[in-house]
Amino acid sequence: MIDQQDIPVCELESFKIAFGKVVERHRVAEGLGQRAFARVAGIGNSHLRLIESGGVNLSFATAFKISSALGVALFELVREAEILAKEFEVPARKGC
């Protein structure tokens, strides 16, 4: 089992940002604004903004709510985020 402390901070940051971009891309493709999508997903609008900007570690439950609301399997969102995370560098942040 891998301890979260064993994963480089920048790798975690890259994934959070990429996951947020993937969620946003799917939400926009569905024609939903942040407020409307947050309501459909059953999460707070401000929480969705943080997720889409990569500013929060979201729980599995929240990720599942988002994937269900998008009609996309969670593993597909994760796969897309993993691919995207490799395509860009994380902006300089504390700890990177």
VMD Tcl script that builds the backbone (N, CA, C; Angstrom):
set m [mol new atoms 288]
animate dup $m
set s [atomselect $m all]
$s set {name element resname resid chain x y z} {
  {N N MET 1 A 0.844 -1.182 0.000}
  {CA C MET 1 A 0.000 0.000 0.000}
  {C C MET 1 A 0.889 1.244 0.000}
  {N N ILE 2 A 0.522 2.213 -0.808}
  {CA C ILE 2 A 1.291 3.450 -0.909}
  {C C ILE 2 A 0.706 4.476 0.050}
  {N N ASP 3 A 1.562 5.045 0.846}
  {CA C ASP 3 A 1.164 6.102 1.762}
  {C C ASP 3 A 1.115 7.406 0.974}
  {N N GLN 4 A 0.124 8.242 1.241}
  {CA C GLN 4 A 0.002 9.515 0.520}
  {C C GLN 4 A 1.269 10.340 0.652}
  {N N GLN 5 A 1.973 10.208 1.756}
  {CA C GLN 5 A 3.203 10.970 1.951}
  {C C GLN 5 A 4.305 10.525 1.005}
  {N N ASP 6 A 4.172 9.327 0.406}
  {CA C ASP 6 A 5.158 8.830 -0.534}
  {C C ASP 6 A 4.954 9.376 -1.942}
  {N N ILE 7 A 3.811 10.002 -2.201}
  {CA C ILE 7 A 3.517 10.555 -3.514}
  {C C ILE 7 A 3.998 11.999 -3.539}
  {N N PRO 8 A 4.789 12.373 -4.555}
  {CA C PRO 8 A 5.281 13.752 -4.621}
  {C C PRO 8 A 4.142 14.761 -4.601}
  {N N VAL 9 A 4.321 15.839 -3.852}
  {CA C VAL 9 A 3.302 16.870 -3.716}
  {C C VAL 9 A 2.883 17.393 -5.083}
  {N N CYS 10 A 3.841 17.632 -5.950}
  {CA C CYS 10 A 3.510 18.184 -7.261}
  {C C CYS 10 A 2.641 17.226 -8.070}
  {N N GLU 11 A 2.854 15.943 -7.917}
  {CA C GLU 11 A 2.036 14.953 -8.620}
  {C C GLU 11 A 0.592 15.015 -8.118}
  {N N LEU 12 A 0.421 15.147 -6.817}
  {CA C LEU 12 A -0.930 15.280 -6.251}
  {C C LEU 12 A -1.598 16.564 -6.736}
  {N N GLU 13 A -0.862 17.643 -6.747}
  {CA C GLU 13 A -1.396 18.925 -7.210}
  {C C GLU 13 A -1.799 18.829 -8.678}
  {N N SER 14 A -0.952 18.219 -9.487}
  {CA C SER 14 A -1.260 18.052 -10.913}
  {C C SER 14 A -2.551 17.281 -11.097}
  {N N PHE 15 A -2.716 16.212 -10.335}
  {CA C PHE 15 A -3.918 15.404 -10.477}
  {C C PHE 15 A -5.163 16.172 -10.045}
  {N N LYS 16 A -5.090 16.901 -8.935}
  {CA C LYS 16 A -6.249 17.670 -8.467}
  {C C LYS 16 A -6.669 18.701 -9.508}
  {N N ILE 17 A -5.696 19.397 -10.080}
  {CA C ILE 17 A -5.991 20.400 -11.106}
  {C C ILE 17 A -6.584 19.729 -12.337}
  {N N ALA 18 A -5.981 18.631 -12.761}
  {CA C ALA 18 A -6.470 17.919 -13.942}
  {C C ALA 18 A -7.877 17.375 -13.716}
  {N N PHE 19 A -8.137 16.811 -12.543}
  {CA C PHE 19 A -9.475 16.281 -12.262}
  {C C PHE 19 A -10.503 17.404 -12.340}
  {N N GLY 20 A -10.162 18.557 -11.791}
  {CA C GLY 20 A -11.067 19.708 -11.852}
  {C C GLY 20 A -11.349 20.142 -13.275}
  {N N LYS 21 A -10.312 20.149 -14.109}
  {CA C LYS 21 A -10.492 20.525 -15.515}
  {C C LYS 21 A -11.372 19.515 -16.247}
  {N N VAL 22 A -11.204 18.237 -15.930}
  {CA C VAL 22 A -12.021 17.196 -16.553}
  {C C VAL 22 A -13.486 17.361 -16.146}
  {N N VAL 23 A -13.732 17.606 -14.877}
  {CA C VAL 23 A -15.101 17.816 -14.396}
  {C C VAL 23 A -15.711 19.027 -15.110}
  {N N GLU 24 A -14.966 20.105 -15.170}
  {CA C GLU 24 A -15.465 21.313 -15.822}
  {C C GLU 24 A -15.778 21.056 -17.302}
  {N N ARG 25 A -14.885 20.362 -17.980}
  {CA C ARG 25 A -15.087 20.059 -19.404}
  {C C ARG 25 A -16.388 19.276 -19.617}
  {N N HIS 26 A -16.622 18.268 -18.790}
  {CA C HIS 26 A -17.850 17.471 -18.913}
  {C C HIS 26 A -19.086 18.294 -18.552}
  {N N ARG 27 A -18.967 19.107 -17.516}
  {CA C ARG 27 A -20.106 19.940 -17.094}
  {C C ARG 27 A -20.495 20.910 -18.199}
  {N N VAL 28 A -19.508 21.559 -18.779}
  {CA C VAL 28 A -19.775 22.521 -19.854}
  {C C VAL 28 A -20.356 21.809 -21.080}
  {N N ALA 29 A -19.848 20.620 -21.378}
  {CA C ALA 29 A -20.371 19.843 -22.504}
  {C C ALA 29 A -21.847 19.496 -22.311}
  {N N GLU 30 A -22.264 19.372 -21.052}
  {CA C GLU 30 A -23.677 19.099 -20.742}
  {C C GLU 30 A -24.514 20.377 -20.749}
  {N N GLY 31 A -23.841 21.521 -20.929}
  {CA C GLY 31 A -24.554 22.790 -20.983}
  {C C GLY 31 A -25.015 23.306 -19.640}
  {N N LEU 32 A -24.330 22.892 -18.573}
  {CA C LEU 32 A -24.711 23.306 -17.221}
  {C C LEU 32 A -23.735 24.310 -16.643}
  {N N GLY 33 A -24.265 25.340 -16.015}
  {CA C GLY 33 A -23.441 26.267 -15.266}
  {C C GLY 33 A -23.039 25.633 -13.943}
  {N N GLN 34 A -22.109 26.271 -13.252}
  {CA C GLN 34 A -21.647 25.706 -11.987}
  {C C GLN 34 A -22.767 25.564 -10.970}
  {N N ARG 35 A -23.567 26.585 -10.827}
  {CA C ARG 35 A -24.630 26.561 -9.819}
  {C C ARG 35 A -25.635 25.441 -10.114}
  {N N ALA 36 A -26.046 25.333 -11.369}
  {CA C ALA 36 A -27.030 24.301 -11.744}
  {C C ALA 36 A -26.440 22.904 -11.559}
  {N N PHE 37 A -25.188 22.731 -11.960}
  {CA C PHE 37 A -24.576 21.410 -11.826}
  {C C PHE 37 A -24.382 21.037 -10.356}
  {N N ALA 38 A -23.958 21.992 -9.555}
  {CA C ALA 38 A -23.768 21.719 -8.123}
  {C C ALA 38 A -25.078 21.244 -7.507}
  {N N ARG 39 A -26.163 21.864 -7.905}
  {CA C ARG 39 A -27.481 21.467 -7.388}
  {C C ARG 39 A -27.818 20.037 -7.818}
  {N N VAL 40 A -27.578 19.720 -9.099}
  {CA C VAL 40 A -27.855 18.376 -9.616}
  {C C VAL 40 A -26.988 17.336 -8.906}
  {N N ALA 41 A -25.722 17.682 -8.666}
  {CA C ALA 41 A -24.787 16.744 -8.036}
  {C C ALA 41 A -24.979 16.642 -6.529}
  {N N GLY 42 A -25.688 17.584 -5.949}
  {CA C GLY 42 A -25.914 17.559 -4.511}
  {C C GLY 42 A -24.718 18.024 -3.701}
  {N N ILE 43 A -23.967 18.969 -4.285}
  {CA C ILE 43 A -22.822 19.550 -3.571}
  {C C ILE 43 A -22.950 21.070 -3.603}
  {N N GLY 44 A -22.211 21.728 -2.758}
  {CA C GLY 44 A -22.254 23.181 -2.714}
  {C C GLY 44 A -21.569 23.811 -3.917}
  {N N ASN 45 A -22.109 24.945 -4.352}
  {CA C ASN 45 A -21.532 25.660 -5.485}
  {C C ASN 45 A -20.089 26.077 -5.213}
  {N N SER 46 A -19.812 26.566 -4.012}
  {CA C SER 46 A -18.446 26.988 -3.691}
  {C C SER 46 A -17.500 25.785 -3.659}
  {N N HIS 47 A -18.018 24.642 -3.230}
  {CA C HIS 47 A -17.205 23.423 -3.217}
  {C C HIS 47 A -16.881 22.999 -4.646}
  {N N LEU 48 A -17.859 23.097 -5.538}
  {CA C LEU 48 A -17.621 22.766 -6.945}
  {C C LEU 48 A -16.563 23.686 -7.545}
  {N N ARG 49 A -16.634 24.976 -7.225}
  {CA C ARG 49 A -15.623 25.916 -7.726}
  {C C ARG 49 A -14.229 25.504 -7.274}
  {N N LEU 50 A -14.110 25.109 -6.016}
  {CA C LEU 50 A -12.812 24.657 -5.507}
  {C C LEU 50 A -12.344 23.387 -6.212}
  {N N ILE 51 A -13.256 22.473 -6.452}
  {CA C ILE 51 A -12.905 21.229 -7.144}
  {C C ILE 51 A -12.420 21.532 -8.545}
  {N N GLU 52 A -13.161 22.361 -9.270}
  {CA C GLU 52 A -12.797 22.662 -10.653}
  {C C GLU 52 A -11.503 23.453 -10.761}
  {N N SER 53 A -11.110 24.138 -9.711}
  {CA C SER 53 A -9.845 24.879 -9.737}
  {C C SER 53 A -8.689 24.056 -9.165}
  {N N GLY 54 A -8.985 22.847 -8.697}
  {CA C GLY 54 A -7.941 21.997 -8.131}
  {C C GLY 54 A -7.543 22.395 -6.730}
  {N N GLY 55 A -8.404 23.144 -6.064}
  {CA C GLY 55 A -8.071 23.683 -4.762}
  {C C GLY 55 A -8.527 22.871 -3.571}
  {N N VAL 56 A -8.974 21.639 -3.793}
  {CA C VAL 56 A -9.485 20.855 -2.675}
  {C C VAL 56 A -9.231 19.373 -2.916}
  {N N ASN 57 A -8.995 18.649 -1.824}
  {CA C ASN 57 A -8.947 17.186 -1.887}
  {C C ASN 57 A -10.376 16.714 -1.686}
  {N N LEU 58 A -10.976 16.181 -2.732}
  {CA C LEU 58 A -12.358 15.771 -2.581}
  {C C LEU 58 A -12.458 14.331 -2.123}
  {N N SER 59 A -13.552 14.037 -1.469}
  {CA C SER 59 A -13.778 12.689 -0.962}
  {C C SER 59 A -14.251 11.784 -2.092}
  {N N PHE 60 A -14.149 10.492 -1.851}
  {CA C PHE 60 A -14.645 9.515 -2.813}
  {C C PHE 60 A -16.140 9.713 -3.021}
  {N N ALA 61 A -16.864 9.994 -1.957}
  {CA C ALA 61 A -18.314 10.192 -2.050}
  {C C ALA 61 A -18.641 11.378 -2.954}
  {N N THR 62 A -17.907 12.470 -2.809}
  {CA C THR 62 A -18.149 13.640 -3.645}
  {C C THR 62 A -17.790 13.346 -5.096}
  {N N ALA 63 A -16.677 12.664 -5.313}
  {CA C ALA 63 A -16.284 12.298 -6.675}
  {C C ALA 63 A -17.357 11.422 -7.317}
  {N N PHE 64 A -17.933 10.514 -6.532}
  {CA C PHE 64 A -18.984 9.643 -7.046}
  {C C PHE 64 A -20.239 10.447 -7.386}
  {N N LYS 65 A -20.612 11.409 -6.538}
  {CA C LYS 65 A -21.762 12.266 -6.822}
  {C C LYS 65 A -21.563 13.010 -8.137}
  {N N ILE 66 A -20.357 13.525 -8.331}
  {CA C ILE 66 A -20.044 14.274 -9.548}
  {C C ILE 66 A -20.133 13.362 -10.770}
  {N N SER 67 A -19.530 12.190 -10.679}
  {CA C SER 67 A -19.552 11.281 -11.831}
  {C C SER 67 A -20.980 10.836 -12.149}
  {N N SER 68 A -21.771 10.591 -11.132}
  {CA C SER 68 A -23.164 10.194 -11.343}
  {C C SER 68 A -23.956 11.315 -12.005}
  {N N ALA 69 A -23.750 12.541 -11.542}
  {CA C ALA 69 A -24.462 13.686 -12.110}
  {C C ALA 69 A -24.055 13.929 -13.565}
  {N N LEU 70 A -22.810 13.616 -13.886}
  {CA C LEU 70 A -22.333 13.777 -15.263}
  {C C LEU 70 A -22.737 12.607 -16.150}
  {N N GLY 71 A -23.086 11.481 -15.529}
  {CA C GLY 71 A -23.399 10.287 -16.302}
  {C C GLY 71 A -22.153 9.647 -16.881}
  {N N VAL 72 A -21.039 9.833 -16.178}
  {CA C VAL 72 A -19.746 9.291 -16.606}
  {C C VAL 72 A -19.195 8.462 -15.461}
  {N N ALA 73 A -18.714 7.272 -15.769}
  {CA C ALA 73 A -18.145 6.415 -14.726}
  {C C ALA 73 A -16.969 7.125 -14.061}
  {N N LEU 74 A -16.873 6.976 -12.759}
  {CA C LEU 74 A -15.797 7.619 -12.013}
  {C C LEU 74 A -14.429 7.230 -12.547}
  {N N PHE 75 A -14.254 5.950 -12.899}
  {CA C PHE 75 A -12.947 5.535 -13.399}
  {C C PHE 75 A -12.593 6.263 -14.697}
  {N N GLU 76 A -13.598 6.645 -15.489}
  {CA C GLU 76 A -13.325 7.389 -16.731}
  {C C GLU 76 A -12.834 8.802 -16.410}
  {N N LEU 77 A -13.448 9.437 -15.417}
  {CA C LEU 77 A -12.991 10.771 -15.016}
  {C C LEU 77 A -11.559 10.707 -14.502}
  {N N VAL 78 A -11.269 9.691 -13.699}
  {CA C VAL 78 A -9.919 9.523 -13.153}
  {C C VAL 78 A -8.929 9.263 -14.277}
  {N N ARG 79 A -9.303 8.406 -15.228}
  {CA C ARG 79 A -8.412 8.093 -16.344}
  {C C ARG 79 A -8.103 9.352 -17.150}
  {N N GLU 80 A -9.136 10.140 -17.466}
  {CA C GLU 80 A -8.933 11.380 -18.204}
  {C C GLU 80 A -8.024 12.334 -17.429}
  {N N ALA 81 A -8.229 12.414 -16.126}
  {CA C ALA 81 A -7.411 13.304 -15.296}
  {C C ALA 81 A -5.963 12.842 -15.247}
  {N N GLU 82 A -5.739 11.541 -15.179}
  {CA C GLU 82 A -4.369 11.027 -15.165}
  {C C GLU 82 A -3.639 11.383 -16.452}
  {N N ILE 83 A -4.333 11.264 -17.574}
  {CA C ILE 83 A -3.730 11.611 -18.860}
  {C C ILE 83 A -3.445 13.105 -18.922}
  {N N LEU 84 A -4.422 13.906 -18.540}
  {CA C LEU 84 A -4.262 15.356 -18.580}
  {C C LEU 84 A -3.167 15.838 -17.640}
  {N N ALA 85 A -3.064 15.240 -16.475}
  {CA C ALA 85 A -2.064 15.661 -15.484}
  {C C ALA 85 A -0.648 15.527 -16.030}
  {N N LYS 86 A -0.441 14.583 -16.920}
  {CA C LYS 86 A 0.887 14.386 -17.502}
  {C C LYS 86 A 1.204 15.406 -18.578}
  {N N GLU 87 A 0.199 16.126 -19.054}
  {CA C GLU 87 A 0.366 17.063 -20.161}
  {C C GLU 87 A 0.747 18.477 -19.728}
  {N N PHE 88 A 0.703 18.748 -18.458}
  {CA C PHE 88 A 1.049 20.093 -18.002}
  {C C PHE 88 A 1.789 20.041 -16.687}
  {N N GLU 89 A 2.496 21.125 -16.418}
  {CA C GLU 89 A 3.199 21.210 -15.139}
  {C C GLU 89 A 2.337 21.992 -14.164}
  {N N VAL 90 A 2.479 21.650 -12.928}
  {CA C VAL 90 A 1.732 22.350 -11.881}
  {C C VAL 90 A 2.303 23.746 -11.708}
  {N N PRO 91 A 1.422 24.739 -11.579}
  {CA C PRO 91 A 1.927 26.079 -11.252}
  {C C PRO 91 A 2.681 26.017 -9.927}
  {N N ALA 92 A 3.690 26.825 -9.793}
  {CA C ALA 92 A 4.491 26.811 -8.566}
  {C C ALA 92 A 3.591 27.046 -7.357}
  {N N ARG 93 A 3.602 26.132 -6.450}
  {CA C ARG 93 A 2.843 26.236 -5.210}
  {C C ARG 93 A 3.749 25.811 -4.071}
  {N N LYS 94 A 3.391 26.195 -2.900}
  {CA C LYS 94 A 4.156 25.834 -1.725}
  {C C LYS 94 A 4.301 24.320 -1.666}
  {N N GLY 95 A 5.517 23.857 -1.522}
  {CA C GLY 95 A 5.785 22.429 -1.410}
  {C C GLY 95 A 6.157 21.763 -2.706}
  {N N CYS 96 A 5.993 22.452 -3.821}
  {CA C CYS 96 A 6.360 21.846 -5.116}
  {C C CYS 96 A 7.776 22.210 -5.498}
}
mol reanalyze $m
mol bondsrecalc $m
mol representation Tube
mol addrep $m
